[in-house]
């Protein structure tokens, strides 16, 4: 099938829609949902172990789309474009459950504090908090997907992947070939980097040790300015655009190159550089989160009319900026009723399992709904979901509300983390569906089914791992859980536990975050105004993640200078292949890690 040219677009279709399905094209089918649930659940189970090993988890959108499509293609019964979209939606929801349920951070942190939970308690908890994020996302869809048209790089890459797998015709086949070959190259690089880690992160400072350059590089590497060549984030540099990529670099330099060293030298954060408890990383977290929250909420306030209209489903195609017919939209009663039920379930479970008063849980849910806005916009602009940062905001609030209650602090933050995780994940899926002309209502149902499928498998798997190994020990070091535990222990002392001068940094960052959306309203300078969300993200993540996206932007500019025609046609396909290739082979690397296969050199 070929994608229509702009002149052939159906009347009323959004300008960024890339595929135009036939009215009778198969979409929400049993085989599509089942394939997504199976693949996504396998990814989520892998994420349990690898997340407890290294603190990171893998997304399942592209993996589910590719493997689901490939499975039926082998059987000679190809999925349609819209069926493949449902597969990736269900798979994405199932695959995210390790993170959304707190099974790589908050729950293992509670285990390290001496708490123990039955499998049925964790299963009920996971269902309650995971559903909250999905319901938070629904009213934001119109604003961020259809009106602001944020990039959502993974969602866009998934749409390109789905189209390429189903494409024919000259230009479409060219895109498919570029996507496939870039995916193969990224996958090969990712696998090779497992056995030779120097490929992904060459330690130049070690190789040049004893020289002036080597000494300078060693200092830079200590502050996380080291070379990192991950294909997925390199490809994201093609997708996020110059403003966001440059904002990430600006934030990284400001945070890790200026403010972090200043805080350490002044004694405000005298501990190890990457320590959350008393080091620059923990200090930088606060202005970074303040910048993100202030910019996101100010942007929302400035666009309140369109946000309020987003709460109303359109009656006809094209009403109020919407593109879907009313019968394909998500009814208000669904998400409002679901939000009420999820909140009630979470309140009850938090009270009986974690002894958190219901009024405190209600505050956590309300805070989670606000911070989900920040997470959704952050994912839309940078492809990074700052779940940890969002959780730290809740931890700070509960440090004041419940001083001394470490468990309350942790699990209230877990509610926020779950909301941010699932809201961002859901919006990536809805972006994919928007680009493909899919039904948001059917995607919403697939998301809910995927969550239930994921929970059924990840909770038993978590119980098995934690029964076999000590959480936080040699086999399961649980770095993310250690960070959450350290922050909870720190903040149970109340607001006074903030590092020295961090309160001032929060105030200044908040003012900057408010000013950025206001400056963006000035036509003469708006194109020069950076992204506060991207800058805030750069305060929280190590600098090398920001820099690799900048490398991707530089490569994009060079390619555009050499062959602008090719860039306009193939840049998204190339970037999508890089994201997909690393994502797919990342699962293989996870299996190798589980099997304790050692690197050949450089490990």
HELIX and SHEET records of a PDB file:
HELIX    1   1 UNK A    6  UNK A    8  5                                   3    
HELIX    2   2 UNK A   30  UNK A   54  1                                  25    
HELIX    3   3 UNK A   61  UNK A   74  1                                  14    
HELIX    4   4 UNK A   81  UNK A   95  1                                  15    
HELIX    5   5 UNK A   97  UNK A  100  1                                   4    
HELIX    6   6 UNK A  106  UNK A  112  1                                   7    
HELIX    7   7 UNK A  119  UNK A  138  1                                  20    
HELIX    8   8 UNK A  141  UNK A  141  1                                   1    
HELIX    9   9 UNK A  142  UNK A  147  3                                   6    
HELIX   10  10 UNK A  153  UNK A  165  1                                  13    
HELIX   11  11 UNK A  170  UNK A  195  1                                  26    
HELIX   12  12 UNK A  197  UNK A  199  5                                   3    
HELIX   13  13 UNK A  204  UNK A  207  1                                   4    
HELIX   14  14 UNK A  212  UNK A  222  1                                  11    
HELIX   15  15 UNK A  231  UNK A  239  1                                   9    
HELIX   16  16 UNK A  242  UNK A  252  1                                  11    
HELIX   17  17 UNK A  253  UNK A  259  3                                   7    
HELIX   18  18 UNK A  260  UNK A  265  1                                   6    
HELIX   19  19 UNK A  280  UNK A  302  1                                  23    
HELIX   20  20 UNK A  304  UNK A  309  1                                   6    
HELIX   21  21 UNK A  319  UNK A  321  5                                   3    
HELIX   22  22 UNK A  326  UNK A  328  5                                   3    
HELIX   23  23 UNK A  332  UNK A  354  1                                  23    
HELIX   24  24 UNK A  358  UNK A  382  1                                  25    
HELIX   25  25 UNK A  387  UNK A  401  1                                  15    
HELIX   26  26 UNK A  406  UNK A  436  1                                  31    
HELIX   27  27 UNK A  440  UNK A  468  1                                  29    
HELIX   28  28 UNK A  479  UNK A  491  1                                  13    
HELIX   29  29 UNK A  495  UNK A  497  5                                   3    
HELIX   30  30 UNK A  502  UNK A  519  1                                  18    
HELIX   31  31 UNK A  526  UNK A  528  5                                   3    
HELIX   32  32 UNK A  532  UNK A  540  1                                   9    
HELIX   33  33 UNK A  543  UNK A  562  1                                  20    
HELIX   34  34 UNK A  564  UNK A  594  1                                  31    
END                                                                             
